Amino acid sequence: MAGPRADSPTVIVTSGEPAGIGPDLCLALATRDVPARLLVAADPALLALRAEELGVRVELHPTAPGDAEPHRRGRLQIVPFQTAVPVVAGKLDPRNAAYVLQMLADAADGCSDGRYRAMVTAPVQKSTINDAGVAFSGHTEFLALRTGSPHPVMLLVAGKLRVALATTHLPLRAVAEAITTDELLATLRVLSAGLRARFGLARPRIAVLGLNPHAGESGHMGREDIDVIRPAIERAVAEGIVAHGPVPADTAFTPRQLTDTDAVLAMYHDQGLPVLKYAGFGHAVNVTLGLPIVRTSVDHGTALDLAGTGRADPGSLHAALDLALACLEP
């Protein structure tokens, strides 16, 4: 990528769960050039300790957003937050949950009020936030509430393969009830608009997966595909959205099926994401569509066993940052 310009955008990276690999990944940002005013939301003491543990030489500079300079290799500008208790790599502590949420809230608010042009998120540990007594189902839902966005859509991207989700973090038994024609139509609207706005696709082509095996086998294995999904597709097409389906999920990702497809809409989390992560784990990116801000994220979790070991792969965070910057291009 090109080096930073004087008018480069300001991007905030939240460092995520402090006991996970998020701090390690953020430190890796100092090893590359970035055409942006890059800021990392983190506890400076935590990053300094993790850098020492990893043997990473980096200059850490607490910086206010308005004072951010173009990013330089070997240096990180930090928006400082303070953990409640000291952090041990790999050891979760619910007392630090508020620290994680404060970083996310500041980043989202900063994108809304113009301090930042985009936010990139390292992974959080949902269970630890819940253990702290806070109802939290994920970045997507948190950011939607924070920005007043009624219908966020999670999109995972690995190269030209793009997979969006009709439902996100739900137990499987709740999925069928959560899928309605109106909700699917709203998702298709957001997905089509997001593909145009963020990826420059003039008429994005969307393949909609069926819920049941073989897309219901003409109703013999469930009627949701006939009674719920197909009407949503028909209404979307009537609005000018290029969508087709319901497509049986077991054949939707074959090369032939993907030839004329810009994105796949899966009905639930583990229907579409295993395929995408097999194709692109380590460089895939999570993009939240339907927000008034640009937000991208890594495609993996906190990897507590890798924290502080030097074995964490920063590829997905680099890809998330690159895609966030691409989304800002006119």
N, C-alpha and C positions, 0 to 999 in steps of 0.2 A: 504493500500500500504506500501511497505518497506520504511524505512527512507532513507535520502540522503546519497550518497557515495561521496568520495573525487573526483571521476571522473564523477560525475553526470552532465548531459547536462545543458546548460544555455537556459532558456526559457523566452521570453518577453511576458507580458500580457499588451495590450493597454486598457486603462480605458474608452475609448469611450466618448460619449457625457457627458460633465461635469455636466450638470443639471439633467441628468438621473440617473438611478440606477447603472451605471457602477462603479463609485467610491465606492458605498456601497458593490457591489459584490467583488471588489478587496480587500477591507478591510477584507472580510470574508475569504480570502485566508490565513490570519494570524491565523486562528483558527484550521488549520490542518497541518499535516506533508506532505511534497511533496518531492519525490526523485529527486530533481533538484536544480540547482542554479536559483531560481525564481526571476525575476525582474518585476516591475510594472512601466509602462510608465504613468506618471501623474504629476500634479502640487502638490508638497509636501504640500503646504499651503492648497490646496483644500482637500486633504486627511485628513489632521489634523483637519480641520474644520468639515468635514463630520463625522470623528470619534468622535469628541466631541458631535455633534448633536445626534449621535446614541448611545453614551455611551460606545463606544468600546475602550478598552485599547490596544494600539499597539505601538511598537517602529517603527519609520519611519527613514530609513537610505538612503539618497542619495548615489548612488553607480554607478561607471562606470562599463560597462559590463565586462571588464577585471579583475575587482576587486571583482566580485560577489562571494559570499560564498554559500555553501549549505543552502537551506531554513531552517529556524527554526520557530517553532510555536511562535506566539506572536510578530513577527518581520517581517517587509516588507522592502525589498531593492527597492529603487525607482530610476528609470532613470528620472531625473527631466526635466520637461517642464513647461512653465509658461502661464497661461491663459491671454488673453488680458485685460479682465475686470473681476471683482469679480463675483463669481458664487453663484446663489441662487437656491437651490434644487427645481426642478420643473419648473423653469423659463428659457426658451430658450433665447439665445442671439447670433445672427449670428456673432458678433464680435469675438466669440471664435471658429469659424469654422476652422480658420487656425491652431489653437492649436491641434484640432482633427486630421487634415491632417498631421501635422508635426509628431505626434506620429506614425501614420500608415506608413508614408514614412520611418522613422527611423527604425521601426521594420522590414519592408520588406527589406530595404537595409542591415540591420544587419544580417538578415537570409541569404541574398545572399553573404555577404562578410565574414561570419563565426563568427561574434560576438555572434549570437544566433543560436541555433539549430532548434527552432520552435517558432511560434508566435500564441498567443491566443487572440481573440478580444472580448471585451465587446461591447454592441450595440452602434451604432451611429444614429443620427437623420439626415436622408438624406435631409429632407426639409430645415433644418436650414443651411446646407452647400450650398444648392442651393440658398437659400435666401441671402447668402453672395456673390453670383455671381460666384460660382464655379459649373461647370457641374459635377455632382456626382450621379451615379445611384446605388452605393453600394460597399461594401468591395470587392466583387468578381471581378468586373470590374476594380476597382482601382488597386488591387494587380496584376491583369493580365497585365495591362499597365506598372506598375512599374517594373515588373520582365521580361517584354518582352515575355509574354506567349500568343500565338495566340488563344488558345482555352481552357479557363478555364471551369470547370464543377462544378456546385454546387451540393453537395451531403449532404442530411440530414440523420442522423443516430440516431435511438432509439433502443438500444439493437441489435437484429438481423434484424430489419426492416431498410432497406436502400432505400432511394428515391432520385434519381438524376433528374435534370431538363434539358430539351432540350433548353428551353428559360427561362430567369429569370425575370427581372423587366421590363416587357413590358405591355402596355395596351392590353386587350383581343383582340381588333379589329386588332392588329398588329401581333398576334401570327401566324396565318396561313401563312402569307406572309414570316415570318421569318424562317419557317421550310422548309428546302430543303433537298434533299437526301444527298448531299455532306456534309452539316452541321451535319445532324444526324449521318452519318457514322463517321465523326470526333469525335462527342460526344461519340459514342459507343467505339471507339478506346481508348479515354482518360479514360472513365469509366472502361473498362475492365482492362486496364493497372494499373489504380489507385487502383482497388480492389485487384489486385495481389500484388502491391508494398506496399500499406498501411495496408491491412487487411489480407495478407497472404493467399489469396484464389488462388489456383493453376489454376482452370478453372471456374471463376465466371460465374454464370448463370443469365442472364439479361432478364427480361420481359419488353417489349416495349409497352407502352400504345398507343391506337389509339387516334386521335385528336377529332373525332366526336363521338356522341352517338352511341353505339354498334359498334364502330370502322368503322363507315360509312355505316353499314347495306348494304354491297355489292354494295356500290356506291350510294345508294338511299338517303343517308344523307351526301353527300360530298365525293369527290373522293381523298382527300389528303391521306387517309389511304392506298388506292390502288396504287396511282400514285407516292407518295413521300415516305411514311414510309416503306411500304413493300419492295421496291427496296433497301433501306438503310439496312434493316435487312438482306436481301439476300446477299448483298455485304459483310456485316460484317461476316456472317456465312462462306462465301467463304474464308475469311481471317483467319478463325479459332476461331472467337469470338463466344461464346455460347450465342445466343440471339434468342428470339422467339417473335412472335406477328405479326401485332398489336393486342393487347389484349383489349377488351372493358374495359374502366376504371371503370365502375360501378360494375364489378365482380373481378377485378384484385387483390383486397386486401382481398379476402376471405381466410380463413386459408388453404383451399384445394389448391387454386391457388398459395399461397406463399410457399407451401411445398418444391417445387423444384426450388425456386428462391432465389438468393443472393442479388439482387438489382432490383428495378423497375425504369425504365426511363419514367418519365412523360413528357408530351409535354409542359406544362406551369405551372407556379408557384402554382396556386390555384387548379390544378387538383390533385396533389399528396401530397402537404404539409398539407392540413387539416387532412388527414388520419393519417399522421405521427405524427402531433402535438397532435391529439386526443389520439394516442397510447402512446406518450412519452413526453408530454409537461412538462417542468421542469427538464428533464434529457436528452433531445435530444441535438444533436451536429450538427453544420454546418461544413462541411469539404470542402475545395476547392481543387479539383483535377486538374491536368494539369499545376500546378505551379512547379518550381524547388525547392520550399521550402515547409515545413510543416506548414499549417495554419488551425486552427480550431476556432470555434466561438460558442457563445450561440445561442439558437433557438428562441429568443424573442427580443422584441424591448426595447426602453429606459424607458418605464413605468414611465413617469414623475410624475404621481400621487403617486407613491410609493417611490420616491427618498427622502432620509432623514427621512423616517418614521420607518425604522427597519423591514418593512414587505416584503422587496424584498427577493425572494428565490434564493440563490446562487447555487442551484443544477445544473443548466445547465452549469455554468462557471466551477464548479468542474469537471463535466463530460467532458467538452471541454479540460480542462487541462489534465485529465487522458488519453483521446484519443490521444492528441498530443504526450504525452510521450510513449504511446503504439506504435504509428506510427514510433517512433525513435528506437524501439527495433529491433535488428537484426533478 
